[in-house]
């Protein structure tokens, strides 16, 4: 059920990982009444930061006032602790299974700088899309599909369809 590479690093079987993720998602619904998500943590962190820097702007903004302001505590949202737990878990896993290294993986056809620029651009586009869609892949697609939401299935098809097209267009950078 596990894969060990020549360099000694360990990777979990993806089917077992899927079962574990499904179990965590089920427990999330049972314990908190909500599915998993990550973009809400970023939104609440930004709202808290803007509230600390310019509280008058938060009070006048219809968007920010939903998350921060007089009686609202955006940093007490459980999604922030979920994301911090994911980051901590990733570092712990990297240390335990000998994968924590500072490196940029890329094809010999492109430079590390170009790879990092593509990564940054992709992350910004995906983050912007998550705000437009009012949720990230885990919130809109994974949790949506778990409750048999048509929107969840449409989101997942759109994500994978777009990724397939973009990967085909940009394949010369990796092949």
URDAKA-V91106 format. One record per residue. N is the residue number from 1. RES is the residue in three letters. OMEGA is omega in whole degrees, 0 to 359 (NA if undefined). Layout:
N;RES;OMEGA
N;RES;OMEGA
//
This chain:
1;UNK;178
2;UNK;180
3;UNK;177
4;UNK;181
5;UNK;182
6;UNK;181
7;UNK;177
8;UNK;180
9;UNK;186
10;UNK;177
11;UNK;180
12;UNK;175
13;UNK;185
14;UNK;179
15;UNK;176
16;UNK;176
17;UNK;178
18;UNK;178
19;UNK;179
20;UNK;179
21;UNK;178
22;UNK;178
23;UNK;178
24;UNK;178
25;UNK;178
26;UNK;178
27;UNK;178
28;UNK;177
29;UNK;183
30;UNK;185
31;UNK;186
32;UNK;183
33;UNK;181
34;UNK;176
35;UNK;180
36;UNK;178
37;UNK;180
38;UNK;185
39;UNK;177
40;UNK;178
41;UNK;179
42;UNK;180
43;UNK;181
44;UNK;178
45;UNK;177
46;UNK;179
47;UNK;179
48;UNK;179
49;UNK;178
50;UNK;179
51;UNK;178
52;UNK;184
53;UNK;185
54;UNK;182
55;UNK;178
56;UNK;179
57;UNK;179
58;UNK;180
59;UNK;182
60;UNK;183
61;UNK;178
62;UNK;182
63;UNK;184
64;UNK;183
65;UNK;175
66;UNK;189
67;UNK;184
68;UNK;179
69;UNK;190
70;UNK;185
71;UNK;184
72;UNK;180
73;UNK;186
74;UNK;181
75;UNK;176
76;UNK;179
77;UNK;184
78;UNK;180
79;UNK;178
80;UNK;180
81;UNK;175
82;UNK;182
83;UNK;176
84;UNK;176
85;UNK;177
86;UNK;178
87;UNK;179
88;UNK;179
89;UNK;178
90;UNK;178
91;UNK;179
92;UNK;178
93;UNK;178
94;UNK;179
95;UNK;183
96;UNK;186
97;UNK;171
98;UNK;179
99;UNK;184
100;UNK;181
101;UNK;176
102;UNK;180
103;UNK;176
104;UNK;179
105;UNK;180
106;UNK;177
107;UNK;175
108;UNK;182
109;UNK;180
110;UNK;180
111;UNK;176
112;UNK;181
113;UNK;179
114;UNK;178
115;UNK;180
116;UNK;177
117;UNK;176
118;UNK;180
119;UNK;179
120;UNK;180
121;UNK;179
122;UNK;179
123;UNK;179
124;UNK;179
125;UNK;181
126;UNK;178
127;UNK;177
128;UNK;178
129;UNK;179
130;UNK;178
131;UNK;177
132;UNK;182
133;UNK;182
134;UNK;176
135;UNK;180
136;UNK;182
137;UNK;182
138;UNK;180
139;UNK;185
140;UNK;186
141;UNK;185
142;UNK;180
143;UNK;178
144;UNK;179
145;UNK;181
146;UNK;178
147;UNK;177
148;UNK;178
149;UNK;177
150;UNK;178
151;UNK;177
152;UNK;179
153;UNK;178
154;UNK;179
155;UNK;181
156;UNK;178
157;UNK;179
158;UNK;180
159;UNK;183
160;UNK;177
161;UNK;178
162;UNK;179
163;UNK;179
164;UNK;181
165;UNK;181
166;UNK;178
167;UNK;179
168;UNK;181
169;UNK;185
170;UNK;187
171;UNK;181
172;UNK;178
173;UNK;184
174;UNK;183
175;UNK;NA
//
